[in-house]
Each structure stands twice: as C-alpha cells, then as structure tokens.
Amino acid sequence: MTWLRALAVFCLSAAFLPAAAQKADAPALWRVGGANGTVYLFGSFHMLPPEVNWRSEAVDTALRRAQVIVLETDVREVRDPETMRPLIAKFGVLPVGTSLPATLPEGTRKQLDRVTKELGLPMEALERMRPWLAAIVLTATAMAKEGFDPKQGIEEQVTTWALAEDKTLEALESNESQIRVMADLGPRTEAALLAATLKQIEDLPRTLDEMLTAYRSGDVKTLEKTVNAGLADVPALRQPLLKDRHQRWLPQIERMMKDGKTYMIVVGAAHLVGPDSVVAMLRAKGIRVEGP
C-alpha cells in the first residue's frame, strides 16, 4: 500500500468517476461466525466524494443487525480539537529551532516546495511538522483538491448513524496508539515516507480512480494490488502499519466471536485485503471467514 493509498484507504474525485457512478455499489463484506456471536468485517475509505453509494443492501443489513459497531479508533475523539491537539503537539511537531525543510535531503526539499505550490499550501503551514504529519496533511490536501471530503468518510458516516440508532460504539485501538505507529517510525523512514508521498501525489487522479472502481465493485484482488503496490517504496511501513496492528486486533476479534453479540468492524480497506490482512490472518488460524 502506498502511503497515499493507505490514507485513501487508511482511503476518490467526481471528475474521475466512471460513467456508472450513480448505480448502487457492492463493496466487499466478510462474515466471521463464532460459537456464539457473529462478526462482520467491512473496509472503509476515510475520505470520499459525496456521491459514492457505499451502503449496499448487504452492508446495510449487517449494520442494522450489529449490536456493536467497532472502528479503528474513536471518531468522536478525532472530532474534538481539545483531545487531538495535545497528541499532535507531542508526536507531530518538530523541536523548537528545527524546520521541516531543514530535515530533508535537497531533492525532497525541492519536491516539497513544488508540490506545496501546486496545492496552494503555504510552506509555513508545514514548517514545524514532522515528516510523517506533513505526509498526511499533503495527502489530505491533494485529495480534497480532487473532491474528497473527510466528512464523507465512511467512519464519519457510520459514527453519526450509530449514535442516532443508539448502537454501541467501540474501537480497536486508541488515537494515541494509532498516531504512535507513524511517530515511532524513525527519522530515516519518516523522510522516506514523505518523499514517497510527494512522488505519489503526482499520480493521484489515476490512483484514486483505480482504487475506487475496484472498491465499489468488490474486486478485492485489484484493490489489494492498487492499495499495496507502493509498499516497495517504503518497505519499513508494512510491519508497523499492517502486521503489528493486525496481530493486536486478532485477539479482540476472537473475543467478539464468543460473547453472543453481533459486531460490525469497520476499518480501512487496506487492512482486509492481501497476505498481511486481518482476513488472511484469521483464515491462517483456521477460522472460517465467509466472503471474497
């Protein structure tokens, strides 16, 4: 998964949607049946154009059957600046007297200057950010320019719906632990991440078009190919971004299978496709997972 694609997963523009965009979508859905309970697994995109119809009949049925909706983190906390501001200050800001451009190789620095100008993003807005945070801000800005709205992200929509329906909301990890995945990468990997992000932004429209087309049709093989294709650019990301987190999630999912309730787990689509996915890890343990 390229970092750009991870965000689009871990996350597409109306200008690049196929002609059949207004038809009902059929994104992939998995079902894990336990001895006493049921767990549905559904992949999300954190930013989407408003016209995407991801809530198919099968997904809608799973949502309504679920007594508990489980997301990667608590979206309500993400919405609260008072909660997130201290975490960003602690893990995403460079030491006083240090600037982002000064930490980068000359080639990356020049590319950063060019991309920020193309996006209309003042360099001053990024100067104090660590490279991992700058990569996220640049990607989100580029996606917004293509018509993607974080308020239309699936987690946002699911949270709003779940609260209105009086569903129980839970999270697989805290917002701090998710931020630490990036903050603990180390300076060299952070710099490589930012360099890869700057490169991938150039190909954003085509990438998003491929991803969204595959996602909306439930084509998990193509989605896995597009989502994970760029990990070769920053191979050090695979372990902390995917494998380690999935290994922490699996015991939680196994507990859900035993408690007699019905759960709907909604996580970035990248976590459910490919050899390191939650689905693959569950199947490797001999657990039956219905779905593609």
C-alpha positions as CSV (number, residue, x, y, z in Angstrom):
1,M,0.0,0.0,0.0
2,T,1.4,3.3,-0.9
3,W,1.2,5.8,1.9
4,L,-1.1,7.9,-0.4
5,R,-3.2,4.8,-0.9
6,A,-3.1,3.9,2.7
7,L,-4.6,7.2,3.6
8,A,-7.2,7.0,0.9
9,V,-8.0,3.7,2.5
10,F,-6.2,4.2,5.7
11,C,-8.9,5.9,1.8
12,L,-11.6,9.4,-4.6
13,S,-12.9,12.8,-7.3
14,A,-16.2,13.2,-9.1
15,A,-14.2,14.2,-12.2
16,F,-12.7,10.7,-12.4
17,L,-15.7,8.6,-11.6
18,P,-16.8,6.0,-14.2
19,A,-19.9,6.6,-16.1
20,A,-21.9,4.2,-14.0
21,A,-21.0,6.0,-10.8
22,Q,-24.6,6.6,-9.7
23,K,-25.5,2.9,-9.7
24,A,-25.6,1.0,-6.4
25,D,-22.2,-0.2,-5.2
26,A,-21.3,-3.6,-3.9
27,P,-18.2,-3.3,-1.8
28,A,-16.8,-6.4,-0.2
29,L,-18.1,-7.7,3.1
30,W,-16.9,-10.6,5.2
31,R,-18.6,-12.6,7.9
32,V,-16.9,-14.4,10.7
33,G,-19.2,-16.8,12.6
34,G,-18.2,-17.7,16.1
35,A,-19.6,-20.2,18.5
36,N,-22.0,-17.7,20.0
37,G,-21.6,-14.5,18.0
38,T,-21.1,-13.0,14.6
39,V,-18.5,-10.5,13.4
40,Y,-18.8,-8.6,10.1
41,L,-15.7,-7.0,8.5
42,F,-16.1,-4.1,6.2
43,G,-13.4,-1.9,4.6
44,S,-13.7,1.8,4.7
45,F,-12.3,4.9,3.0
46,H,-11.5,7.8,5.3
47,M,-12.3,10.4,2.6
48,L,-14.9,10.1,-0.2
49,P,-16.7,12.3,-2.7
50,P,-20.3,12.7,-1.5
51,E,-21.9,10.8,-4.4
52,V,-20.3,7.4,-3.6
53,N,-23.0,5.0,-2.6
54,W,-21.1,2.5,-0.4
55,R,-24.0,1.4,1.7
56,S,-25.2,-1.6,-0.3
57,E,-28.1,-3.8,0.8
58,A,-25.7,-6.4,2.3
59,V,-23.7,-3.7,4.2
60,D,-26.9,-2.0,5.4
61,T,-28.3,-5.3,6.7
62,A,-25.0,-6.0,8.5
63,L,-25.0,-2.6,10.1
64,R,-28.6,-3.0,11.3
65,R,-28.0,-6.5,12.7
66,A,-24.9,-5.4,14.6
67,Q,-25.4,-4.5,18.2
68,V,-21.8,-3.1,18.4
69,I,-20.0,-1.0,15.8
70,V,-16.2,-1.2,16.1
71,L,-13.9,1.3,14.3
72,E,-10.1,1.6,14.3
73,T,-10.3,4.5,16.7
74,D,-12.9,6.6,18.4
75,V,-14.0,9.1,15.8
76,R,-15.7,11.2,18.4
77,E,-12.3,12.0,19.9
78,V,-10.9,12.8,16.5
79,R,-13.7,15.4,16.1
80,D,-12.6,17.1,19.4
81,P,-9.7,19.5,18.9
82,E,-9.1,19.6,22.7
83,T,-8.4,15.8,22.6
84,M,-6.3,15.8,19.4
85,R,-4.3,19.0,19.8
86,P,-2.1,17.7,22.7
87,L,-1.4,14.4,20.8
88,I,-0.3,16.3,17.6
89,A,1.8,18.6,19.7
90,K,3.5,15.7,21.4
91,F,4.1,13.4,18.4
92,G,3.8,15.5,15.3
93,V,5.8,18.7,15.9
94,L,9.5,19.3,15.4
95,P,11.7,20.6,18.2
96,V,11.9,24.4,18.6
97,G,14.5,25.8,16.2
98,T,14.1,23.0,13.7
99,S,12.1,23.3,10.4
100,L,10.8,20.6,8.1
101,P,12.8,21.6,5.1
102,A,16.0,21.6,7.1
103,T,15.5,18.0,8.0
104,L,15.1,16.8,4.4
105,P,17.6,15.9,1.6
106,E,17.9,18.6,-1.1
107,G,15.9,16.6,-3.7
108,T,13.0,16.0,-1.3
109,R,13.1,19.6,-0.2
110,K,12.8,20.9,-3.8
111,Q,10.0,18.5,-4.5
112,L,8.2,19.6,-1.3
113,D,8.4,23.2,-2.4
114,R,7.0,22.4,-5.8
115,V,4.1,20.2,-4.5
116,T,3.1,22.7,-1.9
117,K,2.9,25.5,-4.5
118,E,0.8,23.2,-6.8
119,L,-1.6,22.5,-4.0
120,G,-1.7,26.2,-2.9
121,L,-0.5,25.2,0.6
122,P,1.8,27.7,2.3
123,M,5.1,26.2,3.3
124,E,4.7,28.0,6.6
125,A,1.8,25.6,7.4
126,L,4.2,22.7,7.3
127,E,7.4,24.1,8.7
128,R,7.0,22.8,12.3
129,M,5.6,19.4,11.3
130,R,7.4,16.2,11.4
131,P,7.7,14.4,8.1
132,W,5.0,11.8,8.9
133,L,2.5,14.5,9.7
134,A,3.4,16.6,6.7
135,A,2.8,13.5,4.5
136,I,-0.7,13.1,5.9
137,V,-1.5,16.8,5.5
138,L,-0.2,16.9,2.0
139,T,-2.2,13.8,1.0
140,A,-5.4,15.0,2.6
141,T,-5.0,18.4,0.9
142,A,-4.4,16.8,-2.5
143,M,-7.4,14.5,-2.1
144,A,-9.6,17.5,-1.1
145,K,-8.5,19.3,-4.2
146,E,-9.8,16.3,-6.2
147,G,-13.2,16.5,-4.5
148,F,-12.8,14.2,-1.5
149,D,-14.3,15.2,1.8
150,P,-13.3,13.8,5.2
151,K,-16.9,14.5,6.4
152,Q,-18.0,12.0,3.8
153,G,-15.5,9.3,5.1
154,I,-17.2,6.1,6.0
155,E,-16.2,6.2,9.6
156,E,-17.7,9.6,10.0
157,Q,-21.0,8.5,8.4
158,V,-21.1,5.2,10.4
159,T,-20.4,7.1,13.7
160,T,-23.2,9.6,13.0
161,W,-25.6,6.8,12.1
162,A,-24.7,4.6,15.0
163,L,-25.2,7.3,17.5
164,A,-28.6,8.1,16.0
165,E,-29.6,4.4,16.2
166,D,-28.3,4.1,19.7
167,K,-25.7,1.5,18.7
168,T,-22.7,0.8,21.0
169,L,-19.5,2.2,19.6
170,E,-16.1,0.6,20.3
171,A,-12.6,1.0,19.0
172,L,-9.7,-1.5,18.3
173,E,-7.1,1.0,19.3
174,S,-6.7,4.4,20.9
175,N,-6.0,7.5,18.8
176,E,-2.6,7.9,20.6
177,S,-1.6,4.3,19.6
178,Q,-2.5,5.0,16.0
179,I,-0.5,8.2,15.9
180,R,2.4,6.4,17.5
181,V,2.5,4.0,14.6
182,M,3.8,6.9,12.5
183,A,5.6,8.8,15.2
184,D,7.8,5.8,16.1
185,L,9.0,5.1,12.5
186,G,12.3,6.8,13.0
187,P,13.8,9.8,11.1
188,R,15.0,7.9,8.0
189,T,11.7,6.1,7.5
190,E,9.8,9.3,8.1
191,A,11.8,11.1,5.4
192,A,11.3,8.2,3.0
193,L,7.6,8.3,3.7
194,L,7.4,12.0,2.9
195,A,9.5,11.5,-0.3
196,A,7.2,8.7,-1.4
197,T,4.1,10.7,-0.7
198,L,5.4,13.6,-2.8
199,K,6.0,11.3,-5.7
200,Q,2.7,9.6,-5.4
201,I,0.7,12.8,-5.3
202,E,1.7,13.3,-8.9
203,D,-0.3,10.2,-9.9
204,L,-3.2,10.9,-7.6
205,P,-6.2,11.1,-10.1
206,R,-5.4,7.7,-11.7
207,T,-4.6,6.0,-8.4
208,L,-7.8,7.1,-6.8
209,D,-9.8,6.1,-9.9
210,E,-8.4,2.6,-9.9
211,M,-8.9,2.2,-6.2
212,L,-12.5,3.4,-6.1
213,T,-13.5,1.4,-9.1
214,A,-12.2,-1.8,-7.5
215,Y,-13.7,-1.0,-4.1
216,R,-17.1,-0.2,-5.4
217,S,-17.4,-3.4,-7.3
218,G,-16.0,-5.6,-4.6
219,D,-12.9,-6.5,-6.7
220,V,-10.6,-7.4,-3.8
221,K,-7.8,-8.7,-6.0
222,T,-7.5,-5.4,-7.9
223,L,-8.0,-3.4,-4.7
224,E,-5.2,-5.3,-3.0
225,K,-2.9,-4.7,-6.0
226,T,-3.6,-0.9,-6.1
227,V,-3.6,-0.5,-2.3
228,N,-0.4,-2.3,-1.6
229,A,1.6,-1.7,-4.7
230,G,3.7,1.1,-3.3
231,L,4.9,-0.5,-0.1
232,A,8.1,-1.3,-2.0
233,D,8.8,2.5,-1.8
234,V,8.9,2.4,2.0
235,P,9.1,-1.3,3.0
236,A,9.6,-0.5,6.6
237,L,6.0,0.6,6.8
238,R,4.5,-2.8,6.3
239,Q,5.3,-4.2,9.7
240,P,4.1,-1.4,11.9
241,L,1.3,-0.2,9.6
242,L,-0.2,-3.6,8.9
243,K,1.2,-6.7,10.6
244,D,1.8,-5.5,14.1
245,R,-1.6,-3.8,14.3
246,H,-3.5,-6.8,12.9
247,Q,-1.8,-9.1,15.4
248,R,-3.1,-6.8,18.2
249,W,-6.6,-6.8,16.7
250,L,-7.0,-10.6,16.3
251,P,-7.4,-11.5,20.0
252,Q,-10.1,-8.8,20.2
253,I,-11.9,-10.2,17.2
254,E,-11.7,-13.7,18.7
255,R,-13.2,-12.4,21.9
256,M,-16.1,-10.9,19.9
257,M,-16.8,-14.2,18.3
258,K,-17.5,-15.7,21.7
259,D,-19.7,-13.2,23.6
260,G,-23.0,-13.8,21.9
261,K,-23.3,-10.4,20.2
262,T,-23.2,-9.3,16.6
263,Y,-20.4,-6.9,15.7
264,M,-19.7,-4.8,12.7
265,I,-16.0,-3.9,12.4
266,V,-15.2,-1.0,10.0
267,V,-11.5,-0.5,9.3
268,G,-9.5,0.9,6.4
269,A,-9.9,-1.3,3.3
270,A,-6.2,-2.0,3.2
271,H,-6.5,-3.9,6.5
272,L,-8.8,-6.5,4.9
273,V,-7.0,-7.4,1.6
274,G,-3.7,-9.0,0.8
275,P,-1.4,-11.5,2.6
276,D,-1.0,-9.5,5.7
277,S,-4.7,-8.7,6.1
278,V,-6.9,-9.4,9.0
279,V,-8.9,-11.7,6.8
280,A,-5.8,-13.7,5.8
281,M,-4.6,-13.9,9.4
282,L,-7.9,-15.2,10.6
283,R,-8.0,-17.8,7.9
284,A,-4.4,-18.9,8.6
285,K,-5.6,-19.7,12.2
286,G,-8.3,-22.0,10.8
287,I,-11.1,-19.6,11.4
288,R,-13.8,-19.6,8.7
289,V,-14.3,-16.3,7.1
290,E,-17.1,-16.0,4.6
291,G,-16.5,-13.6,1.7
292,P,-14.1,-13.0,-1.1
